[in-house]
Amino acid sequence: MNPSTSIRYAMYRFLALIIRALPLKGAYWLGLRICDLTYFFRPRERHAVETNLRIILEYQGIIPSEHILKGCARKTFQQFGKYLADFIRFRRLALKEIRRSVSISGMEYLEALHKSERGAILVTAHYGNWELGGAFIASMGLPFNAVVRPVASPAMERIYTFFREQRGMKIIHLDHVATGIIRALKRGEMVALVGDRDFTGTGLRRSFFGRETSLPHGAAWFAHRLKVPLVYGAVSRAPDDSYILRIHKPIDPGEVESEEEIQQKVEAMMQETIMRDPCQWFIFDPFWPNA
């Protein structure tokens, strides 16, 4: 572990101890203050969020003012602060608490997938609290695998894996993604992927919010080739800090003509989610290379 990674790990452990010791409101307050500091002292990330927000609003026919861009960008950082507080407290969250704090739309789709034992692909975005969505589905007894990108620090990787596995999720690392997904689907389990970040550099050039960028297509590829249903879901934070998990009607690969059609449907659902509250889309890098 290099010195900078060691420092980040030590800081994370220190903050985690404090956040877990605080009541929820206190944990949120600390998360907000940390991300406020990040907003003010990380101009590159701040500018990237403002640019991403501008493109989303322009796609909807809105010419945003400088005031709304700065305000929404800061709110994005603050919302992420709450997400971090929730994730750090994740280990202490009992399954009954998950069910008490998460409202759900589309439960019938999950129940049908559970009964079918066919296996399914779940696509989501870096939006709201995607980790909590996985924990909720696992709490239903539906075998759930999450595809994750390894982090630089092995120690941090162990912490993240421990938190996720405590909530009943199995982990498929990005460097073993193909075999891991195929095996899980053959066991009749659900596999979750994020559809808004091309981490491998093998994505397709797509028009997203009217601008060209690279998006992953693995979910559509696996659904089409293996003939398993693909379901899109996202977890958004409500004004009272509870959550709403929205599950869309599954895409049956037998009812669509091509992988391209599946990809288009996924992208349309992601756009709909992000437009609902762009300040809950946690992308802190320039998303469109030519923006």
C-alpha positions as CSV (number, residue, x, y, z in Angstrom):
1,M,0.0,0.0,0.0
2,N,1.6,3.3,-1.1
3,P,1.7,6.3,1.4
4,S,-1.2,8.2,-0.1
5,T,-3.4,5.1,-0.2
6,S,-2.5,4.4,3.5
7,I,-3.5,8.0,4.5
8,R,-6.8,7.7,2.7
9,Y,-7.5,4.3,4.3
10,A,-6.6,5.7,7.8
11,M,-8.9,8.7,7.2
12,Y,-11.7,6.5,6.1
13,R,-11.4,4.3,9.1
14,F,-11.4,7.3,11.4
15,L,-14.4,9.0,9.8
16,A,-16.2,5.6,9.7
17,L,-15.8,5.2,13.5
18,I,-17.2,8.7,14.0
19,I,-20.1,8.3,11.6
20,R,-21.2,5.0,13.1
21,A,-21.1,6.4,16.6
22,L,-23.3,9.4,15.7
23,P,-27.1,9.3,15.4
24,L,-28.4,9.3,11.8
25,K,-28.9,13.1,11.7
26,G,-25.4,13.7,13.0
27,A,-23.9,11.3,10.5
28,Y,-25.7,13.1,7.7
29,W,-24.5,16.5,9.0
30,L,-20.9,15.3,9.0
31,G,-21.3,13.8,5.5
32,L,-22.7,17.0,4.2
33,R,-19.8,19.1,5.7
34,I,-17.2,16.8,4.2
35,C,-18.7,17.0,0.7
36,D,-19.2,20.8,1.1
37,L,-15.4,21.0,1.6
38,T,-14.9,18.7,-1.5
39,Y,-17.2,21.0,-3.5
40,F,-15.2,24.1,-2.6
41,F,-11.7,22.6,-2.9
42,R,-12.0,20.3,-5.9
43,P,-12.8,22.7,-8.8
44,R,-12.3,20.0,-11.5
45,E,-15.0,17.8,-10.0
46,R,-17.2,20.8,-9.4
47,H,-16.9,21.9,-13.0
48,A,-17.6,18.4,-14.3
49,V,-20.8,18.2,-12.3
50,E,-21.9,21.6,-13.5
51,T,-21.3,20.7,-17.1
52,N,-23.1,17.4,-16.8
53,L,-26.1,19.1,-15.2
54,R,-26.1,21.7,-18.0
55,I,-26.3,19.1,-20.7
56,I,-29.2,17.2,-18.9
57,L,-31.2,20.5,-18.5
58,E,-30.5,21.6,-22.1
59,Y,-31.8,18.2,-23.3
60,Q,-35.1,19.1,-21.6
61,G,-35.2,22.5,-23.4
62,I,-34.0,24.4,-20.3
63,I,-31.3,27.1,-20.7
64,P,-29.9,26.9,-17.1
65,S,-28.7,30.0,-15.3
66,E,-25.3,30.1,-13.6
67,H,-27.1,30.3,-10.3
68,I,-29.0,27.0,-10.8
69,L,-26.0,25.2,-12.0
70,K,-23.9,26.1,-9.0
71,G,-26.8,25.4,-6.6
72,C,-27.6,22.0,-8.1
73,A,-23.9,21.1,-8.3
74,R,-23.5,21.8,-4.6
75,K,-26.6,19.8,-3.8
76,T,-25.2,16.9,-5.8
77,F,-22.1,16.9,-3.6
78,Q,-24.3,17.1,-0.5
79,Q,-26.6,14.3,-1.6
80,F,-23.4,12.2,-2.1
81,G,-22.4,13.0,1.4
82,K,-25.6,11.5,2.7
83,Y,-25.1,8.5,0.5
84,L,-21.6,8.0,2.0
85,A,-23.0,8.2,5.5
86,D,-25.6,5.6,4.6
87,F,-22.9,3.3,3.1
88,I,-20.6,3.6,6.1
89,R,-23.5,2.8,8.4
90,F,-24.5,0.0,6.1
91,R,-23.0,-2.7,8.3
92,R,-25.4,-1.8,11.1
93,L,-28.5,-1.8,9.0
94,A,-30.8,-4.7,9.7
95,L,-32.9,-6.2,7.0
96,K,-36.1,-5.1,8.8
97,E,-34.7,-1.5,8.7
98,I,-34.2,-1.8,5.0
99,R,-37.7,-2.9,4.4
100,R,-39.0,-0.2,6.8
101,S,-37.1,2.7,5.1
102,V,-37.5,1.6,1.4
103,S,-40.7,2.1,-0.5
104,I,-41.0,0.0,-3.7
105,S,-42.7,0.3,-7.0
106,G,-42.7,-2.9,-9.2
107,M,-42.5,-5.5,-6.4
108,E,-44.6,-7.8,-8.6
109,Y,-41.8,-7.9,-11.2
110,L,-39.2,-9.0,-8.6
111,E,-41.6,-11.6,-7.2
112,A,-42.2,-13.0,-10.7
113,L,-38.5,-13.2,-11.4
114,H,-37.9,-14.9,-8.1
115,K,-40.6,-17.6,-8.9
116,S,-39.3,-18.1,-12.4
117,E,-35.8,-19.2,-11.3
118,R,-34.5,-18.2,-14.8
119,G,-31.9,-15.7,-13.6
120,A,-32.0,-12.1,-14.6
121,I,-29.9,-9.1,-15.2
122,L,-30.6,-5.9,-13.2
123,V,-29.3,-2.6,-14.6
124,T,-29.0,0.5,-12.6
125,A,-27.1,3.8,-12.5
126,H,-24.8,5.7,-10.1
127,Y,-28.0,7.3,-8.8
128,G,-29.5,7.8,-5.4
129,N,-28.4,4.7,-3.3
130,W,-27.8,1.8,-5.7
131,E,-26.1,-0.2,-2.9
132,L,-29.3,-0.1,-0.8
133,G,-31.4,-1.4,-3.7
134,G,-29.2,-4.5,-3.9
135,A,-29.6,-5.0,-0.2
136,F,-33.3,-4.7,-0.4
137,I,-33.5,-7.3,-3.2
138,A,-31.2,-9.7,-1.4
139,S,-33.4,-9.3,1.7
140,M,-36.3,-10.8,-0.3
141,G,-34.3,-14.0,-0.6
142,L,-33.6,-13.4,-4.3
143,P,-30.0,-14.6,-4.9
144,F,-28.2,-11.4,-5.9
145,N,-24.8,-10.7,-7.4
146,A,-23.2,-7.3,-7.9
147,V,-20.6,-6.5,-10.5
148,V,-18.1,-4.2,-8.8
149,R,-14.9,-2.4,-9.9
150,P,-11.9,-3.2,-7.7
151,V,-10.5,-0.2,-5.8
152,A,-6.8,0.6,-5.5
153,S,-6.4,-0.3,-1.8
154,P,-6.8,-4.0,-1.0
155,A,-7.7,-3.0,2.6
156,M,-10.5,-0.8,1.3
157,E,-11.6,-3.5,-1.1
158,R,-12.0,-5.9,1.9
159,I,-14.2,-3.4,3.8
160,Y,-16.5,-2.8,0.8
161,T,-16.8,-6.5,0.2
162,F,-17.5,-7.2,3.8
163,F,-20.3,-4.5,3.9
164,R,-22.0,-5.9,0.8
165,E,-21.7,-9.6,1.8
166,Q,-23.2,-8.8,5.2
167,R,-26.4,-7.7,3.4
168,G,-26.6,-10.9,1.4
169,M,-25.0,-9.7,-1.8
170,K,-22.4,-11.8,-3.7
171,I,-19.6,-10.0,-5.5
172,I,-18.4,-10.4,-9.1
173,H,-15.2,-8.4,-9.7
174,L,-14.8,-6.6,-13.0
175,D,-11.7,-8.5,-13.9
176,H,-13.7,-11.8,-13.8
177,V,-16.9,-10.4,-15.1
178,A,-17.8,-12.7,-18.0
179,T,-17.4,-16.0,-16.3
180,G,-18.9,-14.7,-13.0
181,I,-22.0,-13.4,-14.8
182,I,-22.5,-16.6,-16.9
183,R,-22.2,-18.8,-13.8
184,A,-24.6,-16.7,-11.7
185,L,-27.2,-16.7,-14.5
186,K,-26.9,-20.4,-15.0
187,R,-27.6,-20.8,-11.3
188,G,-30.8,-18.8,-11.8
189,E,-29.6,-15.8,-9.8
190,M,-29.8,-12.1,-10.4
191,V,-26.8,-10.1,-11.6
192,A,-26.6,-6.3,-11.2
193,L,-24.5,-4.0,-13.4
194,V,-24.3,-0.2,-13.7
195,G,-25.2,1.0,-17.1
196,D,-23.9,4.6,-17.0
197,R,-20.1,4.2,-16.7
198,D,-17.7,2.5,-19.2
199,F,-15.0,1.4,-16.8
200,T,-13.4,-1.1,-19.2
201,G,-13.1,1.1,-22.3
202,T,-15.0,-1.4,-24.4
203,G,-18.3,0.5,-24.5
204,L,-20.2,1.7,-27.5
205,R,-20.5,5.3,-28.8
206,R,-24.0,6.3,-28.0
207,S,-26.2,9.4,-27.9
208,F,-27.1,10.1,-24.3
209,F,-29.0,13.2,-23.5
210,G,-28.4,14.3,-27.1
211,R,-24.6,14.1,-26.8
212,E,-22.2,11.3,-27.8
213,T,-20.4,9.4,-25.1
214,S,-19.3,5.8,-24.4
215,L,-21.7,3.5,-22.6
216,P,-21.3,-0.1,-21.5
217,H,-23.4,-2.6,-23.4
218,G,-22.6,-5.8,-21.5
219,A,-26.1,-6.0,-19.9
220,A,-27.9,-5.9,-23.2
221,W,-25.3,-8.3,-24.7
222,F,-25.7,-10.9,-22.0
223,A,-29.5,-10.6,-22.0
224,H,-29.7,-11.1,-25.7
225,R,-27.2,-13.9,-26.0
226,L,-28.3,-15.9,-22.9
227,K,-32.0,-15.2,-23.3
228,V,-32.5,-14.0,-19.8
229,P,-34.8,-11.1,-18.8
230,L,-33.3,-7.7,-18.1
231,V,-34.8,-5.4,-15.5
232,Y,-34.0,-1.8,-14.8
233,G,-34.3,-0.4,-11.3
234,A,-33.1,2.7,-9.4
235,V,-33.3,3.9,-5.8
236,S,-33.9,7.6,-5.2
237,R,-33.8,9.5,-2.0
238,A,-37.1,11.0,-0.9
239,P,-37.3,14.5,0.8
240,D,-37.6,12.8,4.3
241,D,-34.4,10.8,3.6
242,S,-36.3,7.5,3.1
243,Y,-35.9,5.8,-0.3
244,I,-38.0,4.7,-3.2
245,L,-36.9,1.7,-5.3
246,R,-38.5,1.8,-8.7
247,I,-38.4,-1.5,-10.7
248,H,-39.5,-1.3,-14.3
249,K,-41.2,-4.0,-16.3
250,P,-38.5,-6.6,-17.3
251,I,-37.4,-6.7,-20.9
252,D,-37.9,-10.2,-22.2
253,P,-35.2,-10.9,-24.9
254,G,-37.7,-13.1,-26.7
255,E,-40.0,-10.1,-27.3
256,V,-37.4,-7.7,-28.8
257,E,-35.7,-8.0,-32.1
258,S,-32.1,-7.2,-31.3
259,E,-29.5,-6.4,-28.7
260,E,-29.7,-2.8,-30.0
261,E,-33.3,-2.5,-29.1
262,I,-32.5,-3.7,-25.5
263,Q,-29.7,-1.2,-25.3
264,Q,-32.0,1.6,-26.4
265,K,-34.7,0.7,-23.8
266,V,-32.1,0.7,-21.0
267,E,-30.7,4.1,-22.0
268,A,-34.2,5.6,-22.2
269,M,-35.0,4.3,-18.7
270,M,-31.7,5.7,-17.3
271,Q,-32.4,9.1,-18.9
272,E,-35.9,9.1,-17.3
273,T,-34.4,8.3,-13.9
274,I,-31.7,11.0,-14.1
275,M,-34.1,13.6,-15.3
276,R,-36.4,12.9,-12.2
277,D,-33.6,14.5,-10.0
278,P,-30.3,15.2,-11.7
279,C,-28.8,16.1,-8.3
280,Q,-28.9,12.4,-7.3
281,W,-26.7,11.3,-10.3
282,F,-23.3,10.9,-8.8
283,I,-20.9,11.4,-11.7
284,F,-17.9,13.6,-10.7
285,D,-16.0,13.3,-14.0
286,P,-16.7,14.9,-17.4
287,F,-19.3,12.4,-18.8
288,W,-19.3,13.8,-22.4
289,P,-15.8,14.1,-23.7
290,N,-16.5,17.0,-26.1
291,A,-18.8,19.0,-23.8
